[in-house]
Amino acid sequence: MTDRLLDLLAGRARFLGLLFTGIGILFAAYYWVFLTTSVGLPVDVRWYWGADPSNLYPHPELLQQNGYNYSPAFELVVGWGRHLTFEQFTAIWRAALLVALVWLAGPFTVFVLFLYPVASEVNAGNIQLLLAAAIVLSFRGGERPSVWPAMWAFVLLTKVTPGIGLLWFALRRRWRDVAVALGATAAIAGVTFVLWPDRWFDWFALLTAGSPPPVPPFYLPFLPRFIAAIGIVVIAAWRGWRWPVVVAGTLALPAFYTLSPSMLVGVLPFAREALGRWASARMQARDQRLRAQGNPATGILAA
């Protein structure tokens, strides 16, 4: 009975995946409409939209009421939004986060969307989901040379420390991928430095002012988390695992608080790949079993 049920699930994996992905899209659309009509608490996106481009870092301490703590290159991502009303920009920003969520979670969207860290991430408008998407995309080229590692530029030019995941490529001697990632980062940083050198000097001053303090509700200091993240990346590189890089990036966030675990949604694309391989292997084993029994049927319903 159990084998037949597993065979049935494996045989219907694609259909079930599309079904639950569709349901997840409907839930995400509902949540977007709910937040757009009720405003919610878009605290982080308000900082991005309301930041003064001429004084992005009015306070010298990390996490202390700055427009944001990201590099001036982030202006390329959000600067255009100040030509819109706050409500319009917030609606677009949240929509982008939900698109990233559905792309990452797929059929699991319906199960993770309303988890507190994920729902709060979309509500507040932070960038953890976008960081997760960037890390996942950086692996998209596989072992072949590609431009996808350039996605690490978004990580390195925003929250910086989750960029420790780039060590995975170095330890596996994928030097071209490292060069692409660092080259893209340097190119974007160089162009924006030419445009806004004063902003870059202000950001460097912000970064060298000290490490961010532990924040509620976890009060996890940065250094132990960062050391743990390095250990995870080293083990992942040794074993050839990709998903722990997302876990390491999450642990290495400058501040770890209620929204931070939302970044772990980035593990789901790798889980979905593994489930796909399981379903394919299960179907092949079933077909071989049927052939060995002299049964020409290829589908569970035809048996």
KEKE-3310 file (N, C-alpha, C; in steps of 0.2 Angstrom, whole numbers, plus 5000, padded with zeros to 4 digits):
npx = (5004:5010:5020:5013:5006:5017:5022:5011:5011:5024:5022:5012:5019:5023:5010:5005:5014:5012:4999:4999:5008:5000:4990:4998:5001:4989:4987:4997:4994:4982:4987:4995:4986:4979:4988:4991:4979:4977:4988:4997:5013:5025:5039:5053:5054:5050:5061:5070:5063:5061:5074:5087:5095:5107:5112:5113:5117:5114:5117:5131:5131:5128:5112:5105:5093:5097:5095:5096:5107:5115:5126:5130:5127:5115:5106:5104:5094:5083:5082:5074:5062:5058:5052:5039:5024:5024:5015:5013:5026:5029:5019:5024:5036:5033:5026:5037:5044:5035:5035:5048:5047:5037:5044:5055:5050:5039:5028:5028:5025:5012:5013:5023:5021:5013:5020:5028:5040:5042:5030:5031:5042:5038:5029:5036:5045:5059:5075:5078:5073:5076:5090:5091:5086:5096:5107:5103:5101:5115:5120:5115:5121:5127:5141:5146:5154:5147:5137:5130:5135:5138:5127:5131:5135:5124:5122:5135:5135:5125:5120:5132:5140:5133:5139:5149:5146:5152:5164:5162:5163:5176:5183:5180:5187:5183:5187:5184:5171:5172:5179:5170:5160:5166:5171:5160:5154:5165:5164:5151:5152:5163:5158:5147:5155:5162:5151:5146:5156:5157:5146:5150:5162:5155:5148:5159:5164:5153:5153:5165:5163:5160:5154:5137:5126:5119:5102:5084:5073:5082:5095:5108:5125:5135:5149:5150:5140:5145:5157:5151:5144:5155:5160:5150:5150:5162:5160:5150:5156:5166:5157:5151:5138:5125:5114:5117:5124:5115:5109:5121:5123:5111:5114:5125:5120:5120:5113:5102:5086:5068:5064:5074:5075:5067:5075:5079:5070:5076:5082:5073:5072:5082:5078:5067:5072:5079:5067:5062:5071:5070:5057:5058:5067:5060:5049:5057:5061:5049:5044:5054:5052:5039:5041:5050:5041:5033:5023:5016:5011:5013:5009:5002:4988:4985:4989)
npy = (4994:5006:5007:5008:5020:5029:5028:5033:5046:5050:5048:5058:5070:5081:5086:5089:5098:5109:5112:5115:5126:5135:5137:5143:5155:5161:5164:5172:5183:5187:5191:5201:5211:5212:5218:5230:5237:5238:5244:5240:5237:5244:5246:5245:5247:5260:5266:5265:5272:5284:5289:5301:5306:5314:5312:5299:5291:5297:5294:5288:5275:5258:5251:5261:5271:5275:5279:5268:5254:5249:5249:5263:5259:5253:5262:5262:5252:5256:5270:5275:5274:5285:5294:5290:5289:5285:5275:5269:5264:5255:5246:5240:5236:5226:5217:5213:5206:5196:5189:5184:5176:5166:5161:5155:5146:5139:5126:5125:5137:5140:5135:5141:5155:5162:5160:5167:5174:5175:5181:5193:5198:5201:5211:5221:5224:5221:5214:5201:5190:5193:5192:5179:5174:5179:5171:5158:5160:5162:5149:5144:5141:5129:5118:5123:5137:5153:5168:5169:5169:5182:5187:5188:5200:5208:5204:5207:5220:5225:5218:5213:5204:5191:5187:5179:5166:5165:5160:5146:5144:5147:5137:5126:5128:5135:5146:5154:5157:5164:5175:5181:5185:5194:5203:5208:5214:5224:5231:5237:5244:5253:5261:5267:5273:5283:5291:5295:5298:5304:5298:5285:5286:5290:5278:5269:5274:5271:5257:5254:5259:5250:5234:5228:5228:5215:5210:5211:5197:5187:5190:5187:5187:5194:5189:5175:5169:5172:5165:5152:5152:5152:5139:5131:5134:5129:5115:5112:5115:5105:5094:5096:5102:5113:5120:5123:5134:5145:5144:5147:5160:5166:5165:5173:5186:5204:5208:5198:5194:5194:5194:5188:5173:5171:5171:5158:5152:5151:5139:5130:5129:5119:5109:5106:5102:5090:5082:5081:5073:5062:5058:5055:5044:5035:5033:5027:5015:5009:5006:4997:4987:4983:4979:4968:4960:4956:4965:4976:4988:5006:5015:5020:5019:5011:4998)
npz = (5000:5004:4995:4983:4985:4986:4973:4966:4970:4965:4952:4949:4952:4945:4941:4954:4958:4950:4953:4967:4966:4958:4968:4977:4971:4970:4984:4987:4978:4985:4997:4993:4989:5001:5009:5001:5001:5015:5020:5030:5038:5032:5036:5032:5018:5018:5023:5013:5002:5008:5010:5010:4996:4996:5009:5014:5025:5039:5052:5061:5066:5064:5059:5065:5062:5049:5031:5024:5027:5017:5002:4992:4979:4980:4977:4964:4963:4970:4969:4959:4963:4971:4963:4963:4972:4989:4992:4979:4976:4987:4984:4972:4976:4986:4978:4970:4980:4983:4970:4970:4981:4976:4965:4972:4981:4975:4973:4987:4992:4997:5009:5016:5015:5025:5036:5051:5049:5035:5031:5038:5032:5019:5022:5029:5019:5017:5011:5012:5005:4992:4993:4995:4983:4974:4978:4975:4961:4958:4957:4946:4933:4935:4933:4922:4913:4917:4918:4929:4943:4945:4952:4965:4967:4971:4984:4990:4989:4997:5010:5013:5023:5021:5010:5012:5007:4995:4996:4995:4981:4979:4987:4981:4970:4959:4950:4940:4942:4954:4950:4941:4950:4958:4949:4943:4955:4958:4946:4947:4959:4956:4945:4952:4962:4955:4951:4964:4974:4987:4994:4995:5003:5015:5017:5019:5031:5039:5040:5046:5058:5068:5074:5071:5085:5095:5092:5097:5094:5097:5100:5096:5095:5082:5078:5083:5075:5062:5062:5063:5051:5042:5044:5040:5026:5023:5025:5016:5004:5004:5003:4992:4992:4989:4995:5009:5008:5007:5020:5028:5023:5029:5043:5043:5042:5045:5056:5066:5067:5069:5055:5049:5047:5036:5024:5023:5014:5003:5003:4998:4983:4980:4988:4980:4968:4973:4976:4964:4957:4965:4962:4948:4949:4956:4947:4937:4943:4946:4933:4928:4937:4934:4921:4923:4929:4918:4915:4904:4907:4909:4917:4933:4934:4924:4928)
capx = (5000:5014:5024:5008:5005:5023:5022:5006:5014:5029:5019:5008:5023:5022:5004:5004:5018:5009:4993:5001:5011:4995:4987:5002:5001:4983:4988:5002:4990:4978:4991:4997:4980:4977:4993:4990:4973:4977:4995:5002:5019:5031:5044:5060:5053:5049:5068:5072:5060:5062:5081:5089:5101:5113:5114:5111:5119:5114:5119:5137:5131:5124:5106:5102:5089:5099:5090:5098:5114:5118:5131:5127:5125:5108:5102:5102:5088:5077:5082:5069:5055:5056:5048:5032:5021:5026:5011:5015:5033:5028:5015:5028:5042:5030:5025:5043:5046:5031:5037:5054:5045:5034:5049:5059:5046:5035:5023:5028:5023:5006:5015:5028:5019:5011:5025:5029:5046:5041:5024:5033:5047:5035:5025:5041:5049:5066:5078:5081:5070:5080:5096:5090:5085:5102:5111:5101:5103:5122:5122:5111:5125:5130:5148:5148:5155:5141:5137:5126:5139:5137:5122:5134:5136:5119:5123:5140:5134:5119:5121:5139:5143:5131:5144:5154:5145:5156:5169:5160:5166:5184:5185:5179:5192:5179:5190:5180:5164:5174:5181:5164:5156:5170:5172:5153:5154:5169:5162:5145:5155:5167:5154:5144:5159:5163:5145:5144:5161:5155:5142:5154:5166:5151:5147:5165:5164:5148:5155:5171:5161:5159:5149:5131:5124:5114:5095:5079:5071:5086:5101:5113:5130:5137:5155:5149:5136:5149:5161:5147:5143:5161:5161:5145:5152:5168:5158:5146:5160:5169:5153:5147:5131:5124:5109:5119:5126:5109:5109:5127:5121:5106:5117:5130:5117:5123:5108:5098:5080:5062:5063:5080:5074:5064:5080:5079:5066:5081:5084:5068:5073:5087:5074:5062:5077:5080:5061:5061:5076:5067:5051:5060:5070:5054:5046:5061:5062:5043:5044:5058:5049:5033:5044:5052:5035:5030:5017:5017:5008:5018:5006:4999:4981:4984:4991)
capy = (5000:5012:5008:5011:5027:5033:5028:5037:5053:5051:5049:5064:5075:5087:5089:5092:5104:5114:5113:5119:5132:5139:5139:5148:5162:5165:5166:5178:5189:5189:5194:5208:5215:5214:5223:5236:5240:5240:5247:5236:5240:5244:5250:5245:5250:5267:5269:5265:5277:5291:5291:5307:5303:5318:5311:5292:5288:5302:5292:5284:5269:5253:5250:5267:5276:5278:5278:5261:5252:5246:5253:5268:5256:5251:5268:5259:5247:5260:5277:5277:5274:5291:5298:5288:5290:5280:5269:5265:5261:5250:5240:5237:5232:5220:5213:5210:5201:5190:5185:5181:5170:5161:5158:5151:5141:5135:5123:5126:5144:5140:5132:5146:5162:5165:5159:5174:5178:5177:5186:5200:5201:5205:5217:5226:5226:5220:5211:5194:5186:5195:5189:5171:5173:5180:5166:5153:5161:5161:5142:5142:5139:5123:5118:5127:5144:5157:5175:5169:5171:5190:5189:5189:5208:5211:5202:5210:5228:5227:5216:5212:5198:5185:5186:5173:5161:5165:5155:5140:5143:5147:5131:5121:5130:5137:5152:5159:5160:5169:5181:5184:5188:5200:5208:5212:5219:5229:5236:5241:5249:5258:5266:5272:5278:5289:5295:5297:5297:5306:5293:5279:5287:5289:5271:5266:5276:5267:5250:5254:5262:5245:5229:5229:5225:5210:5214:5206:5194:5182:5193:5183:5192:5193:5185:5168:5167:5172:5159:5146:5152:5149:5132:5128:5134:5124:5108:5112:5115:5098:5089:5098:5104:5120:5123:5126:5141:5149:5144:5151:5167:5168:5166:5179:5193:5208:5208:5192:5196:5190:5193:5185:5166:5171:5170:5151:5150:5150:5131:5126:5126:5113:5103:5104:5098:5083:5079:5079:5067:5056:5056:5052:5038:5031:5030:5022:5009:5006:5004:4992:4982:4981:4975:4962:4955:4955:4969:4981:4995:5011:5020:5016:5018:5006:4992)
capz = (5000:5005:4989:4978:4987:4984:4966:4964:4971:4961:4945:4949:4955:4941:4942:4960:4959:4946:4957:4973:4964:4957:4974:4981:4967:4972:4990:4986:4976:4990:5002:4991:4989:5008:5011:4998:5004:5022:5021:5034:5042:5027:5039:5029:5012:5020:5024:5006:4999:5011:5011:5007:4992:4998:5015:5015:5032:5044:5059:5060:5069:5060:5062:5069:5058:5042:5026:5024:5028:5011:4999:4988:4973:4981:4974:4957:4964:4974:4968:4954:4967:4974:4958:4964:4979:4994:4991:4973:4977:4991:4981:4967:4980:4989:4972:4968:4985:4982:4964:4972:4985:4973:4961:4976:4985:4970:4977:4994:4993:5001:5016:5019:5014:5031:5042:5053:5046:5028:5030:5040:5027:5014:5025:5030:5013:5017:5005:5013:5000:4986:4994:4994:4976:4971:4980:4971:4954:4957:4955:4940:4928:4936:4933:4916:4914:4916:4921:4935:4949:4946:4956:4971:4968:4975:4991:4993:4989:5001:5017:5013:5026:5018:5004:5014:5003:4989:4998:4992:4974:4980:4990:4975:4964:4953:4950:4935:4945:4959:4946:4938:4955:4961:4944:4943:4961:4957:4941:4949:4964:4952:4942:4957:4966:4951:4952:4971:4979:4994:4997:4996:5009:5021:5019:5022:5038:5043:5040:5050:5065:5073:5072:5074:5091:5095:5092:5099:5100:5098:5104:5094:5092:5075:5077:5083:5069:5056:5062:5061:5044:5038:5045:5036:5019:5022:5025:5010:4998:5004:5001:4985:4993:4988:4999:5015:5007:5009:5028:5030:5022:5034:5049:5042:5041:5050:5061:5065:5070:5067:5048:5046:5044:5029:5019:5022:5009:4997:5003:4994:4976:4981:4990:4975:4964:4976:4975:4957:4956:4968:4958:4942:4950:4958:4941:4933:4947:4945:4926:4928:4941:4930:4915:4926:4930:4912:4914:4899:4909:4911:4922:4939:4933:4919:4930)
cpx = (5004:5018:5019:5007:5011:5024:5017:5008:5019:5027:5015:5012:5022:5016:5003:5008:5015:5002:4994:5004:5005:4991:4991:5002:4995:4983:4992:4998:4986:4982:4994:4991:4978:4982:4993:4984:4973:4984:5000:5007:5025:5037:5051:5059:5053:5056:5071:5070:5061:5069:5083:5096:5107:5115:5111:5112:5120:5117:5125:5136:5126:5118:5102:5099:5093:5094:5091:5105:5118:5122:5127:5124:5118:5103:5100:5095:5082:5077:5076:5062:5053:5052:5041:5030:5024:5022:5012:5021:5032:5024:5020:5034:5039:5029:5031:5045:5042:5033:5043:5052:5042:5039:5054:5056:5042:5029:5022:5026:5017:5008:5019:5026:5017:5014:5027:5035:5045:5035:5027:5038:5044:5031:5030:5044:5056:5069:5080:5079:5074:5087:5096:5090:5092:5107:5109:5102:5110:5124:5119:5115:5128:5138:5151:5150:5149:5142:5133:5129:5139:5132:5125:5135:5130:5120:5129:5139:5128:5121:5128:5141:5140:5135:5149:5152:5149:5162:5168:5164:5174:5186:5185:5183:5188:5181:5186:5174:5166:5175:5175:5160:5160:5171:5165:5152:5158:5167:5156:5148:5159:5163:5150:5148:5161:5157:5145:5150:5160:5151:5146:5159:5162:5149:5153:5165:5159:5150:5161:5169:5160:5154:5143:5129:5119:5107:5090:5076:5077:5093:5107:5119:5133:5143:5154:5145:5140:5154:5157:5146:5149:5162:5156:5147:5157:5165:5154:5150:5164:5164:5149:5140:5130:5119:5112:5122:5121:5109:5115:5125:5116:5110:5122:5127:5120:5119:5103:5092:5074:5062:5068:5079:5070:5068:5081:5075:5070:5083:5079:5069:5078:5083:5069:5066:5077:5073:5060:5065:5073:5061:5053:5063:5065:5051:5050:5061:5055:5042:5048:5055:5043:5036:5047:5047:5031:5024:5019:5015:5014:5015:5002:4992:4980:4986:4985)
cpy = (5006:5013:5011:5018:5032:5033:5033:5045:5055:5052:5055:5070:5081:5090:5092:5098:5110:5117:5118:5126:5137:5142:5144:5155:5165:5167:5172:5184:5191:5193:5201:5213:5217:5219:5230:5240:5242:5243:5243:5240:5240:5248:5250:5248:5257:5270:5270:5271:5284:5293:5297:5305:5307:5316:5304:5289:5294:5301:5287:5277:5264:5252:5256:5272:5279:5276:5270:5260:5249:5251:5258:5265:5253:5256:5266:5255:5251:5267:5279:5278:5280:5296:5296:5290:5284:5274:5265:5261:5255:5244:5237:5233:5226:5215:5209:5204:5195:5186:5181:5175:5164:5157:5153:5145:5137:5132:5123:5133:5144:5138:5137:5153:5165:5163:5166:5178:5180:5182:5193:5203:5204:5211:5222:5229:5226:5216:5204:5189:5187:5192:5182:5170:5174:5174:5160:5154:5160:5154:5140:5139:5132:5123:5122:5134:5148:5164:5175:5171:5179:5192:5190:5197:5211:5210:5206:5218:5230:5225:5214:5205:5191:5183:5181:5167:5160:5161:5148:5139:5143:5140:5125:5123:5132:5145:5157:5162:5165:5176:5185:5188:5194:5205:5212:5217:5225:5234:5240:5246:5254:5263:5270:5276:5284:5294:5299:5296:5298:5301:5287:5280:5287:5282:5267:5268:5272:5260:5249:5257:5256:5240:5230:5225:5220:5213:5208:5203:5188:5184:5189:5187:5190:5188:5178:5165:5167:5167:5153:5146:5150:5142:5128:5128:5129:5117:5107:5111:5108:5093:5090:5100:5111:5123:5125:5133:5146:5149:5148:5159:5170:5169:5172:5185:5197:5208:5202:5194:5192:5189:5189:5178:5166:5170:5162:5148:5148:5142:5127:5124:5120:5107:5101:5100:5091:5079:5077:5073:5061:5053:5052:5045:5033:5028:5025:5015:5005:5003:4997:4986:4979:4977:4968:4957:4954:4959:4975:4988:4999:5016:5016:5015:5012:4999:4988)
cpz = (5000:4998:4983:4979:4984:4976:4963:4964:4966:4954:4944:4951:4951:4941:4948:4961:4956:4950:4963:4971:4962:4963:4977:4977:4969:4979:4991:4984:4981:4995:5000:4991:4996:5010:5008:5000:5011:5024:5024:5037:5037:5030:5035:5022:5013:5020:5017:5002:5001:5012:5007:5003:4994:5005:5017:5022:5037:5051:5058:5063:5065:5063:5065:5064:5053:5037:5024:5026:5023:5007:4994:4981:4974:4978:4967:4957:4966:4972:4964:4958:4970:4969:4959:4970:4983:4993:4985:4974:4981:4988:4976:4971:4983:4984:4970:4973:4984:4976:4966:4976:4981:4968:4966:4979:4980:4974:4984:4997:4998:5008:5020:5019:5021:5037:5044:5050:5039:5027:5032:5035:5022:5016:5026:5024:5013:5011:5006:5007:4993:4987:4993:4986:4972:4972:4976:4964:4953:4955:4949:4934:4929:4936:4926:4917:4912:4919:4927:4942:4950:4950:4963:4973:4972:4982:4994:4993:4994:5009:5018:5016:5023:5012:5006:5010:4997:4990:4996:4985:4975:4982:4985:4969:4958:4952:4945:4938:4950:4955:4943:4944:4957:4955:4943:4949:4960:4951:4943:4954:4961:4949:4947:4961:4962:4951:4958:4975:4986:4998:4999:5002:5015:5022:5022:5030:5042:5044:5046:5057:5070:5071:5075:5080:5091:5096:5094:5093:5101:5101:5102:5091:5085:5074:5078:5077:5063:5056:5060:5054:5040:5038:5041:5029:5018:5021:5018:5004:4998:5001:4994:4986:4992:4993:5006:5014:5009:5017:5031:5029:5027:5040:5049:5041:5046:5056:5060:5070:5067:5060:5045:5043:5038:5023:5018:5017:5003:4997:4998:4987:4976:4983:4984:4969:4966:4975:4968:4955:4959:4964:4952:4943:4952:4952:4937:4936:4946:4938:4925:4932:4937:4924:4917:4927:4924:4911:4910:4902:4911:4916:4927:4938:4928:4922:4933)
residu = (MET:THR:ASP:ARG:LEU:LEU:ASP:LEU:LEU:ALA:GLY:ARG:ALA:ARG:PHE:LEU:GLY:LEU:LEU:PHE:THR:GLY:ILE:GLY:ILE:LEU:PHE:ALA:ALA:TYR:TYR:TRP:VAL:PHE:LEU:THR:THR:SER:VAL:GLY:LEU:PRO:VAL:ASP:VAL:ARG:TRP:TYR:TRP:GLY:ALA:ASP:PRO:SER:ASN:LEU:TYR:PRO:HIS:PRO:GLU:LEU:LEU:GLN:GLN:ASN:GLY:TYR:ASN:TYR:SER:PRO:ALA:PHE:GLU:LEU:VAL:VAL:GLY:TRP:GLY:ARG:HIS:LEU:THR:PHE:GLU:GLN:PHE:THR:ALA:ILE:TRP:ARG:ALA:ALA:LEU:LEU:VAL:ALA:LEU:VAL:TRP:LEU:ALA:GLY:PRO:PHE:THR:VAL:PHE:VAL:LEU:PHE:LEU:TYR:PRO:VAL:ALA:SER:GLU:VAL:ASN:ALA:GLY:ASN:ILE:GLN:LEU:LEU:LEU:ALA:ALA:ALA:ILE:VAL:LEU:SER:PHE:ARG:GLY:GLY:GLU:ARG:PRO:SER:VAL:TRP:PRO:ALA:MET:TRP:ALA:PHE:VAL:LEU:LEU:THR:LYS:VAL:THR:PRO:GLY:ILE:GLY:LEU:LEU:TRP:PHE:ALA:LEU:ARG:ARG:ARG:TRP:ARG:ASP:VAL:ALA:VAL:ALA:LEU:GLY:ALA:THR:ALA:ALA:ILE:ALA:GLY:VAL:THR:PHE:VAL:LEU:TRP:PRO:ASP:ARG:TRP:PHE:ASP:TRP:PHE:ALA:LEU:LEU:THR:ALA:GLY:SER:PRO:PRO:PRO:VAL:PRO:PRO:PHE:TYR:LEU:PRO:PHE:LEU:PRO:ARG:PHE:ILE:ALA:ALA:ILE:GLY:ILE:VAL:VAL:ILE:ALA:ALA:TRP:ARG:GLY:TRP:ARG:TRP:PRO:VAL:VAL:VAL:ALA:GLY:THR:LEU:ALA:LEU:PRO:ALA:PHE:TYR:THR:LEU:SER:PRO:SER:MET:LEU:VAL:GLY:VAL:LEU:PRO:PHE:ALA:ARG:GLU:ALA:LEU:GLY:ARG:TRP:ALA:SER:ALA:ARG:MET:GLN:ALA:ARG:ASP:GLN:ARG:LEU:ARG:ALA:GLN:GLY:ASN:PRO:ALA:THR:GLY:ILE:LEU:ALA:ALA)
# end
